[in-house]
């Protein structure tokens, strides 16, 4: 399923970190790379993701250098993710570099830790502010907002036209959320669909799942 499994092992006494360069020039993208330490097949990068539904997707983003954990080694998969944190994920995932000026005149990002990332994301059309010229970077982000950004950021090659009973119609986000299901970023078999709410806040685990799938689907 477009996943390249690469196993590696380290000899006793070696450093705990391993680095791998691989040439993907002959591959047909997108491909998800899964690294496995043969010495410890049960190893996971964070101490609180083992066995959860979104484990493989979080590991994928970790291996790709897109997500980091907390100082205590946890990922906090159930914690909500802010607008600023999501912009960091998007900019890293799309490998966007450079700088940008505050041409939109956002009034609440000066001195914010993610100011430069937010401006880059805004420059590339990934995020827009509110009518009062605020960005509200520390507000938790909703599933609808995440779906809208991913829908704009990636060009998906194939899509079906499904019917999903729990999706609302006629909302500003309706087409974006439906697209997430049509291209496989979300599925009716996902745990998030059990109590589905487009306007509900999304947690770090489900956001990672959507991002990982987007990178492996477009």
Secondary structure, 3 states (H helix, E strand, C coil): CCEEEEEECCCCCCCCCCCCCCCCCCCCCCCEEEEEECCCCCCCCCCCCCCCCCHHHHHHHHHCCCCCCCCCCCCCCCCECEHHHHHHHHHHHCCCCCCCCCCCCCCCCCCCCCHHHHHHHHHCCCCCCCCCCCCCCCCECEHHHHHHHHHHHCCCCCCCCCCCCCCCCCCCCHHHHHHHHHCCCCCCCCHHHCCCCCCCECEHHHHHHHHHHHHCCC
